[in-house]
Amino acid sequence: MKVRSWGAAMSSADVDVADAAEKNDRDIPPLQMPKKQELCTVQLRRFLKRHFKVFDFFFFGLHLASKSDEARARAVKALASVDPERYAADLKAIEEEPSPTQKKLNEFGDLQGENIVIRTVDNFLSYLSEIIQQAIIKRPEILRSEETIKVEDVLRFSRYSDLIAYLVERKVNDLSYSNIKDVERFVRKRTGLQMFENDEERTLLILAIEIRNIYTHNRRVVSETTLRKLHGLKYDWKLEKGKHFGTGYDEIVVLSNNLILVARRLDESFSKKFGIRRKRYGSYDKSTKRR
């Protein structure tokens, strides 16, 4: 993450991710959190739980760094009160730099940002594949198309249900390697549902995916391919060919909140249309404890 945006994150080091979602020292939108009473499919529940585990891990690191610096300062001050001369240099050091661990952690800001973007985007794409798969299982006719299947593949299965399961897995796997525009087209044509309510949602999701791609495959360097895929989209972020692009905490929150927004609406739409069961987010934990 960019150092300019780490202030808000660092100020949250002593709180958990839920509290941090409400804290900001600048115009950063609050981090969207799961609500115990919200309805969700098991697919959305898995998405939400992992999504916020990524942020929990991030804030846990900040918390450890903060507590480490506090413990160091307390120890030095206590020792200096007993033997001022011996610990004078240590006392001066903490006065000059009271937060060395946090400062060191800050040096890894870009890696922290990359990790959050990669993990949250991958998690969203997994959710998207899972909810589409569940819809196809409910209504296999969604698979009807002009696509062909080899006779030898058909003959591998003795039961119709196994053949359907194979076709579902094949289609979902194909979609997982498609760009988001192809997935959106598939969802619209085969289910009649809309993935996005407006262009901003679509743009932010495409941005998140392309930033994830340059982090995963190109060490944060913006390529011609990236700019070509983003061509025609309206966004304020500065991505330049051949230059590194790092996401700040505020930008990550914007991308993260959009992932949550799109996933929640898709979950409601797919659930209603295909009869996919939903229950309250908090009740999944209760079910697990009873087992």
KASULJO-V532358 format. One record per pair of residues at least 12 apart in sequence whose C-alpha atoms are under 10 Angstrom apart, sorted by the first residue. I is the first residue (numbers start at 1). J is the second residue. Records with the same first field share a line. If there is no record, write none. Layout:
I->J, J
This chain:
1->106, 107, 108, 109, 110, 111, 112, 113, 114, 115, 116, 245, 246, 247, 248, 249, 250, 251, 252
2->106, 107, 108, 109, 110, 112, 113, 245, 246, 247, 248, 249, 250, 251
3->106, 107, 108, 109, 110, 246, 247, 248, 249
4->248, 249, 250
5->26, 28, 109, 247, 248, 249, 250, 251
6->106, 109, 248, 249, 250
7->24, 25, 26, 106, 249
8->20, 23, 24, 25, 26, 27, 28, 249, 250
9->21, 23, 24, 25, 58, 59, 62, 248, 249, 250
10->59, 62, 63, 65, 66, 102, 103, 106
11->23, 24, 25, 62, 63, 66
12->24, 59, 60, 62, 63, 66
13->58, 59, 60, 61, 62, 63, 64, 65, 66, 67, 102
14->59, 60, 62, 63, 64, 65, 66, 67
15->59, 60, 62, 63
16->55, 56, 57, 59, 60, 63
17->31, 33, 52, 53, 54, 55, 56, 57, 58, 59, 60
18->30, 31, 32, 33, 34, 52, 55, 56
19->31
20->55, 56, 59
21->33, 55, 253
24->250
26->250
27->250
28->249, 250, 251, 253, 254
29->250, 251, 253, 254, 257
30->250, 253, 254, 257
31->52, 55, 250, 252, 253, 254, 256, 257, 260
32->52, 253, 254, 256, 257, 258, 259, 260, 261
33->48, 49, 51, 52, 257, 260
34->48, 49, 51, 52, 260, 281, 282
35->48, 280, 281, 282
36->280, 281, 282, 283, 284, 285
37->279, 280, 281, 282, 283
38->264, 278, 279, 280, 281, 282, 283
39->264, 267, 268, 277, 278, 279, 280, 281, 282, 283
40->263, 264, 267, 268, 271, 276, 277, 278, 279, 280, 281, 282, 284
41->131, 264, 267, 268, 270, 271, 276, 277, 278, 279, 280, 281, 284
42->127, 130, 131, 267, 276, 277, 278, 279, 280, 281, 284
43->126, 127, 128, 129, 130, 131, 134, 263, 267, 276, 278
44->124, 127, 128, 130, 131, 260, 263, 264, 266, 267, 268, 278, 281
45->127, 264, 267, 278, 279, 280, 281, 282, 284
46->123, 126, 127, 281, 284
47->120, 122, 123, 124, 125, 126, 127, 128, 130, 260, 263
48->120, 123, 124, 127, 259, 260, 263, 264, 281
49->281
50->119, 120, 123, 124
51->116, 119, 120, 121, 122, 123, 124, 256, 259, 260
52->120, 256
53->119, 120
54->115, 116, 117, 119, 120, 123
55->116, 119, 120
57->116
58->112, 113, 115, 116
61->102, 105, 112
62->101, 102, 105, 106
63->102
64->101, 102
65->99, 100, 101, 102, 103, 104, 105
66->99, 100, 101, 102, 103
67->99, 101, 102
68->99, 100, 101, 102
69->94, 97, 98, 99, 100, 101, 102, 103
70->98, 99, 101
72->90, 94, 98, 99, 100, 101
73->90, 91, 93, 94, 95, 98, 99
74->94
75->91
76->88, 89, 90, 91, 92, 93, 94
77->90, 91, 94
78->91
79->91
109->246, 247, 248, 249
110->220, 245, 246, 247, 248
111->215, 246
112->247, 248, 249
113->215, 246, 247, 248, 249, 251, 252
114->211, 212, 214, 215, 216, 219, 220, 246, 247, 248, 252
115->212, 215, 216
116->212, 247, 249, 252, 253, 256
117->208, 209, 211, 212, 213, 215, 216, 247, 252, 253, 255, 256
118->208, 209, 211, 212, 213, 214, 215, 216
119->212
120->208, 209, 212, 252, 255, 256, 259, 260
121->205, 208, 209, 210, 211, 212, 213, 255, 256, 259
122->209, 212
123->259
124->205, 209, 256, 259, 260, 262, 263
125->175, 176, 180, 209, 259, 263
126->176
127->263, 267
128->172, 175, 176, 183, 262, 263, 266, 267
129->169, 171, 172, 173, 174, 175, 176, 183
130->172
131->172, 263, 266, 267, 270, 271, 276
132->168, 171, 172, 175, 183, 186, 187, 191, 266, 267, 270
133->165, 168, 169, 171, 172, 173
134->168, 270, 271, 274, 275, 276
135->168, 191, 270, 271, 273, 274, 275, 276
136->164, 165, 167, 168, 169, 171, 172, 190, 191, 274
137->161, 164, 165, 167, 168, 169, 274
138->274, 275, 276
139->191, 274
140->164, 165, 167, 168
141->164, 190
142->168, 186, 187, 189, 190, 191
143->164, 167, 168, 171, 190
144->190
145->190
149->167
153->166, 167
154->166, 167
179->206, 209, 210, 229
180->195, 202, 205, 206, 209
181->202, 206
183->195
184->196, 202
191->270, 273, 274
192->273
193->266, 269, 270, 273
194->265, 266, 269
195->262, 263, 265, 266, 269
196->261, 262, 263, 265, 266
197->262, 265
199->233, 234
200->233, 234, 235, 258
201->255, 258, 259, 261, 262
202->233, 258, 262
203->230, 232, 233, 234, 235, 258
204->233, 234, 235, 254, 255, 256, 257, 258, 259
205->255, 256, 258, 259, 262
206->229, 230, 233, 255
207->226, 229, 230, 233, 235, 237, 255
208->251, 252, 254, 255, 256, 258, 259
209->255
210->222, 225, 226, 227, 229, 230
211->226, 239, 245, 246, 247
213->226
214->226, 244, 245
215->244, 245, 246
218->244
219->244, 245
220->242, 243, 244, 245, 246, 247
221->239, 240, 241, 242, 243, 244, 245, 246
222->239, 240, 241, 242, 243, 244, 245
223->239, 240, 241, 242, 243, 244
224->240, 241, 242
225->241
226->239, 240, 241
227->239, 240, 241
237->251
